[in-house]
Amino acid sequence: MVTKQMIKDIHSLNLKKYRDESGLFVAEGAKVVEDLLHLMRCKTLFATEEYSASLSYSIRSKVSDIEVVDAAQLKKLSNLSTPRDVVAVFEKKTVATDVDELAGLPEKMLCLALDGVQDPGNLGTIIRLADWFGIEHIFASRDTADMYSPKVVQATMGAIARVAVHYVDLPCVLSRAAESGAAVYGTFLDGADMYAESLEHNGVIVMGNEGNGISREVSACVNHRLYIPPFPAGRATSESLNVAVATAVVCSEFRRRELK
């Protein structure tokens, strides 16, 4: 039975303060929840009777508690205007926080860094893009949106289970990476044409804030300045690209070069 306290506890997880204190977050919808169930610990799953009956034994075994609810109860629990069969409470992942360990990652693989990305939808889309392009680690400045906020979780479509997001002192991590010889790329309006530059298969790609781009402190760590040129050259066009769209373009080009 769903109690008022349960509803209150679920909605408290809309706030970062309570997510941090409890180590929990909320996910909704069958696709997102089922992707997470394979890789993350689920504390409580609130589901309609029909959805609950459809769960396999292997899925049920991964859930500590399953509460069957009706449509009215699900609506009270949900953050969505149209609830989608299931609301689940998961335990947050524990990720590495050692600065020296993190600074060494760009030498071994392609990573992303986010400098003050504020919009939850953008962050969720970028995490999903990282998953698509096989990027396992994202370094995020501490003023970047919280990866476990409900809007981010929904936008990732389960990718948060496969991509590690490290909230760090970004200039510190990137400066150490650059000092170790790693390629640190950043996107700038005065950068070199990305399609004409040589691109390493390893390193870190920095994407900046929606309104202000990459900060001065982080810019100082970038040793390869890139620009995504509009087409055709010289045509009047938009001032810039949305940060999630720009991330997709850049990641696609890096992976295309690797395949080539």
N, C-alpha and C positions, 0 to 999 in steps of 0.2 A: 504493500500500500504506500502511495506517495503522500508524504506529510508536508505541512507548510514549511517545516524546517528543511526538508530536502529541497524544496523549491527555492527557499532562501539561500541555501548553500550553493546550489547550482548557479543562481544569478550572481552570487558574490564573486564567482570565477570570471565574470566579465571584467573585473578590475585586476590589474597587474599585481597590486598589493597582496590580494588574497591568493592569487595564483602562486606568487613567490613564497608566501607563508605556508601554503598547503602542499606545494609541489605538484599541483593538479591542474588540468585544463579540460575544456569541453570540446567535443566534436559532434557534428550532427550529419545525418544522412547515411544511407546504407553504403554508398561507394567509399566515402571518406572513412567511416568507422571500420568497415571490413578491411581496408588497406592497413589501417593502424593496428587492428587486432593481431595481425600476423607478426608485428615487430615491436609493439609497445604493451605495457601492462595496463589492463583496464580494471578500474576499481568497481564501477557500477554502470550497468547498461539499462536504460529505460526504453522499452520497446512496446509497440502495439502487439496484440495477441497474434495477429497474422504474421508479423515479421519475426517475432520470437519463435513461432512454430517452424519457420523456414531455416532457422540457424542449424548448422551441422553440429555434430558432437564435438568435432575438433575446435570449432569456434567457441562453443559453450564452455569448453574446458579452459579457455583462456580468460574467462570473465569471473571475477570474484563474486559478483552479485547481479542477478538479472531481475528487474522489476517490470512486470507486465502492466501497461497503462492503457487507458482509453484515449480517444482523440482529444477530449477536453483537458485531461491531465498533461498530455504531451504538449499541447499548446501553451500551458502554463510554464512548462519547463524550457521550452524552446526559445531561442533568440531570433528565429526566422519567422517571417510573416506567414509562410506556409510550411509548417513542420513536416519533416520527411521520415516518418516511421520510427526513427531511433535517435536518442540523445545519449551520449556516453561520456563518462568521466575517466580520463586517462592520467597516468603518472607521467610527469615530465622526464625527458631523457637527461642523463648525466653525461656531459661532454668535457673533454680535456680543457684545462684552463692554464696550463703551464706555458708561459710566453715563449720560452726558448723552443719548446716542442712545436708550438704553433708557427713560429717564425721559420722553421725548417720545412714546413709543408710545401710552400711554393716551389722549392727546388725539386720536389719529387712528383708534383702533379699540377694540373690547372685548377686554380681556386678563384673564388670571387671575393671582393671586399665591398662593403656598402657603407658609405660615409653619410650618415644622417638621413637615410630613406625613411620618410615619415608616414606615408600612406599605407595602411594595412593591406589594401588590395594590391598595391605595387610589390610590397614585400612578399606576399603570398605567391604572386605570379612569378617573381624572381626565384623563389625557392623551388617552385614547380619547374621552371626553366632549367635550373641547375640540375635537378633530378633527370630531366630529359637529356641533357647534354653530358651526363656522366660526371658532373662536378660534385664532389662529396663534401666539400668544406666551404663555408662562407664565413668570413670575418666581418663582424658588424660593429660599428662604433656604438658606444653605449646610448647615444641619443637616437638610434634607429628603432623603429617600431618593434614591439614585443612579438616574437614569432608565435607565441601561444595565445594571442588575443583571438577571440572567436572569428573575426573577419579574415585574419591571416590563415588560421587553420582551415577554414572553408576554401579559401583561394588556392591553397597548396594541393588540394585533392589527395591527401595522404603522403605527399612528398616529405613532410617533416620527419617521417619515420626513417627516411633514407639519407637525408642531408643534415649534416651537423652544422649548426649556426653557433659561432663563438662570439659572445659579446666581450669586446676587449678594448684596451687603449690602442686604437687603430694606428696612430702615428708610430707608437712604440713597436708594434708587431711588424709594420711595413718597413720601418727603417732598419730593423734587424734583418728582415728578409733581403732587402736591397744590399745591405752590407755583406751578406753572405754570398752575393752574386746572383740572386734570383732576379728575374725580369718582373718589374712592377709596371703594369700598363694602366693608363688612365685616359678617359675620354674628355677632350677639351675642344672648344670651338676653334682654337688656334693650333690644334695638333696636326700631325702629319696624316695624309690620306691613308686610312687603314688598309685599303685594298692594294696600295703600292708598297707597304712596309713588310719586312720580314717579321714573322711572328713565331715565338717559341711555343713548343708544345707544353712546356711547364711554366709556372709563374703565377702571378695573381693579376686579375682584372679588377680595377677599382671603378665603381659607379657612384655618382654623387647625389646630393640632395635634389629633390624635385625643382626647387626654385633657385637655389644658389650653386648648384653643381658641387664640385669637389672643393673642400675647404683648403685654406692656405697651408695648414699644418700637414695635411695628407698629401697635397700637391708636391710638397718638398721631398716626399719619399718616392714619387713616381719617376722612373728613369726611361720610360717610353710613353710619349704623349701622342695619342691617336685622335683621329677625327673621322666621323662617319659622313662622307660627302653626300649632298642631295643630288638628284638627277633631274634634268641634265644640268651640267655646271652653268652657273650664272643665272639660272631661272629663279624668279622670286618665289619664296617658299616659306614654310613655317619656321619660326625662330629656332626650335629645337624639337627633339623627340621625347616622348614620355620615357621615363627611366627604365621601365620594364620592357618596353619595345626596344629601346637602345641596347639593353642587356641581351635580348634575343638575337639582334643583328650581330653584335660583337661575338657572342658565344658561337653562333653558327659559322662565322668566318674562321674563327680559331679551329673549330672541329673540321671544317672543310679542308683547311690547309693540312691538317693531320692526316686525313684520309688521302689527300693528294700525294 
